[in-house]
Amino acid sequence: MLTIAQTLLIYIAAKFGFFMSFRFIDHPADIAVEVEAETLEGLFEDAAFALKEASCETQNVNSSKSLSTNLPSKIVTKEKALAKVVKIIECSEENLELLLAEFLNELNFYIQSGKWIFHSINKINVTQSGNKFNLTCQLTGNKMNRNNFMIKEEIKAVTFHQMKIEKKNNKFFTRVIFDI
């Protein structure tokens, strides 16, 4: 069942003609999403943003207020609290489905552990070398704090159930189930 926020997002996107590269679909127990992209790298990128949307809600990080830490005597400036951090994720697996699941599970670890949230994917490469598929991804994000994010759904893991990466009509397609 779709949440009110997901339904509203779909309505706004349809009304104003925005192209959505992923869409949440009904699932009896977990969160399911269908992802479609022009390229394999685009499929991985869009799946990452679907994970982010399903698991957390970012707050207005452009607030002019100073952000404070748990220590009442110490004030952290907005610039320091929201300093950008670049991370590189590298994965290698036997097939594309395992590679996608490993990549998303790595991102999910950062989100669910409350340490870091990505905002943009600067570069992503998916290659094949022999019988292995490799992914290198450079992301930019911020350390998480209660002023710039809220976990809305605890995702335990990305599952392989119904996951199959296919190319249909010159586009890549997959379905991803997030175990909650």
C-alpha positions as CSV (number, residue, x, y, z in Angstrom):
1,M,0.0,0.0,0.0
2,L,1.3,3.4,-0.9
3,T,1.8,6.1,1.7
4,I,0.1,9.4,1.4
5,A,3.4,11.1,0.6
6,Q,4.2,8.5,-2.2
7,T,0.7,9.0,-3.7
8,L,1.1,12.8,-3.6
9,L,4.5,12.6,-5.2
10,I,3.1,10.4,-8.0
11,Y,0.2,12.8,-8.5
12,I,2.4,15.9,-8.7
13,A,4.8,14.2,-11.1
14,A,2.0,13.1,-13.4
15,K,0.3,16.5,-13.2
16,F,3.4,18.5,-14.0
17,G,4.9,16.1,-16.5
18,F,7.9,15.1,-14.5
19,F,9.5,11.8,-15.6
20,M,9.8,9.3,-12.7
21,S,12.5,6.7,-13.2
22,F,11.1,4.6,-10.4
23,R,7.7,3.9,-8.9
24,F,6.6,2.2,-5.7
25,I,4.2,-0.7,-6.1
26,D,2.0,-2.5,-3.7
27,H,3.6,-5.3,-1.7
28,P,1.9,-7.2,1.2
29,A,4.7,-6.9,3.7
30,D,7.7,-5.0,2.4
31,I,8.4,-2.0,0.1
32,A,8.6,-2.8,-3.6
33,V,9.8,-0.5,-6.4
34,E,10.1,-0.8,-10.1
35,V,13.1,1.0,-11.7
36,E,13.5,1.8,-15.4
37,A,16.5,3.6,-17.0
38,E,18.1,4.2,-20.3
39,T,21.5,2.8,-19.2
40,L,22.7,0.2,-16.7
41,E,24.4,2.9,-14.7
42,G,21.2,4.9,-14.7
43,L,19.3,1.8,-13.3
44,F,21.7,1.6,-10.4
45,E,21.5,5.3,-9.7
46,D,17.7,5.4,-9.8
47,A,17.5,2.3,-7.6
48,A,19.8,4.2,-5.1
49,F,17.4,7.2,-5.1
50,A,14.4,4.9,-4.6
51,L,16.1,3.4,-1.5
52,K,16.8,6.9,-0.2
53,E,13.2,7.9,-0.7
54,A,11.8,4.8,0.8
55,S,14.0,4.9,3.9
56,C,14.5,8.5,4.9
57,E,13.1,12.0,4.7
58,T,15.5,14.8,4.4
59,Q,14.7,18.0,6.2
60,N,15.4,21.6,5.0
61,V,19.2,21.7,5.3
62,N,19.4,25.2,3.9
63,S,18.0,26.7,7.2
64,S,19.8,29.8,8.4
65,K,19.7,28.5,12.0
66,S,22.8,27.2,13.6
67,L,22.8,23.5,14.4
68,S,23.7,22.4,17.9
69,T,25.2,19.1,19.0
70,N,24.1,17.1,22.1
71,L,26.6,19.2,24.1
72,P,24.7,22.4,25.1
73,S,27.9,24.4,25.4
74,K,29.1,23.7,21.9
75,I,27.4,25.3,18.8
76,V,28.3,23.9,15.4
77,T,27.8,26.3,12.5
78,K,25.6,25.3,9.6
79,E,28.6,25.1,7.3
80,K,30.5,22.7,9.5
81,A,27.4,20.5,10.3
82,L,26.5,20.3,6.6
83,A,30.0,19.8,5.2
84,K,29.9,17.6,2.2
85,V,31.6,14.2,2.3
86,V,32.5,12.3,-0.8
87,K,32.4,8.5,-0.5
88,I,33.5,5.9,-3.0
89,I,31.7,2.5,-3.1
90,E,33.3,-0.4,-5.0
91,C,31.6,-3.8,-5.4
92,S,32.3,-6.9,-7.5
93,E,29.9,-9.8,-8.0
94,E,29.1,-12.7,-10.3
95,N,26.0,-11.2,-11.8
96,L,24.2,-7.8,-12.1
97,E,21.4,-8.7,-9.6
98,L,24.0,-9.5,-6.9
99,L,25.9,-6.4,-7.8
100,L,22.8,-4.2,-7.4
101,A,21.8,-5.8,-4.1
102,E,25.3,-5.4,-2.7
103,F,25.5,-1.7,-3.8
104,L,22.0,-0.9,-2.3
105,N,22.8,-2.8,0.9
106,E,26.0,-0.8,1.3
107,L,24.0,2.5,0.9
108,N,21.4,1.2,3.3
109,F,24.1,0.5,5.9
110,Y,25.1,4.2,5.8
111,I,21.5,5.4,6.0
112,Q,20.3,3.0,8.7
113,S,23.3,3.3,10.9
114,G,22.6,7.1,10.9
115,K,26.1,8.0,9.8
116,W,25.7,9.5,6.3
117,I,23.2,10.3,3.6
118,F,24.0,10.8,0.0
119,H,22.5,13.7,-2.0
120,S,24.1,13.2,-5.4
121,I,25.8,10.5,-7.4
122,N,28.8,12.1,-9.1
123,K,30.0,9.2,-11.1
124,I,28.9,5.6,-11.5
125,N,30.5,2.9,-13.6
126,V,29.3,-0.7,-14.1
127,T,31.8,-2.9,-16.0
128,Q,32.4,-6.6,-16.7
129,S,35.8,-8.2,-16.4
130,G,35.9,-11.9,-17.2
131,N,33.0,-13.5,-15.2
132,K,32.7,-10.6,-12.7
133,F,30.7,-7.4,-12.8
134,N,32.2,-4.4,-11.1
135,L,30.8,-1.2,-9.8
136,T,32.5,2.0,-8.8
137,C,30.4,4.8,-7.5
138,Q,31.3,8.3,-6.2
139,L,28.7,9.9,-4.1
140,T,28.4,13.2,-2.3
141,G,26.5,13.5,0.9
142,N,26.4,14.7,4.5
143,K,26.9,13.3,7.9
144,M,23.4,12.7,9.3
145,N,22.0,14.6,12.2
146,R,18.5,15.1,13.5
147,N,18.3,18.5,11.9
148,N,18.8,17.2,8.3
149,F,17.1,13.8,8.2
150,M,14.5,11.5,9.6
151,I,14.4,7.7,9.2
152,K,10.8,7.0,8.0
153,E,11.2,3.3,7.4
154,E,13.9,0.9,8.8
155,I,15.0,-1.2,5.8
156,K,16.7,-4.4,7.0
157,A,18.0,-5.4,3.7
158,V,17.6,-5.4,-0.1
159,T,16.2,-8.8,-1.1
160,F,16.7,-10.9,-4.3
161,H,13.0,-11.8,-4.4
162,Q,11.7,-10.9,-7.9
163,M,14.9,-9.1,-8.8
164,K,15.9,-9.6,-12.4
165,I,17.7,-7.0,-14.5
166,E,16.3,-7.0,-18.0
167,K,16.6,-4.9,-21.1
168,K,13.1,-4.2,-22.6
169,N,12.5,-1.7,-25.5
170,N,16.1,-0.3,-25.2
171,K,15.6,0.4,-21.5
172,F,16.9,-1.4,-18.4
173,F,14.3,-2.6,-15.9
174,T,14.2,-4.3,-12.5
175,R,12.1,-4.7,-9.5
176,V,13.6,-4.3,-6.0
177,I,12.1,-5.4,-2.7
178,F,13.2,-3.7,0.5
179,D,12.8,-5.9,3.5
180,I,11.3,-3.9,6.4
